[in-house]
């Protein structure tokens, strides 16, 4: 079976600056300023059509960075990224302009996805209905709660029917009724054989919906395999990690986060 996502030795480098002056000097002078930081340190990952893959890892492990690269929002620093098919990233913080209304953001995102004005007009009301925003759709996005943004983002992404659906913590906000509605839609996508990448703080959701799990630890793939095996190892690690003192946790994070 052909892979729809293939990542080989993918790295993502950022610069950490002590202040704005150091950032400016790094831009205008030949000498290098700032500390290099690798959010991803050589990630290998493949997904087949029909896979539903959960991404787990403690905060700062590179999950969102990796999803943004797969979605084509952020470029990799080095390595190979091949994605076959249209992607849609659902993330509360991604792709909306605060100064625009919900409707204007809806239309803008659909235009960016390649839909014509006529196509957008035809599906606009269905998107609004799914989001349940209705009377709020013409209010500025800056007045939206994170849950409202998540509703609109999810409604747009599932209605445009992508080949690869990428969900980055978007189900962690909002009420239980809407979350169930979203999970039902995910099941529908699974039945269609679509590929789904799923990041959630809910281990229950990961185990319920995913057939494979990627465990990231500070920019590296710690494990990748069947859900039952990988989640068992991850949950055992979390149980031990939570027993550490605050100082021990910090030391562990510093050792692994900045070790390239």
PyMOL commands that set and color helices and strands:
alter all, ss='L'
color gray80, all
select helices_A, chain A and resi 20-28+63-70+102-112+117-131+134-136+141-143+146-159+176-191+203-209+227-241+246-257
alter helices_A, ss='H'
color red, helices_A
select strands_A, chain A and resi 3-16+35-48+52-56+78-83+87-90+164-168+195-199+212-217+220-226
alter strands_A, ss='S'
color yellow, strands_A
deselect
rebuild
show_as cartoon
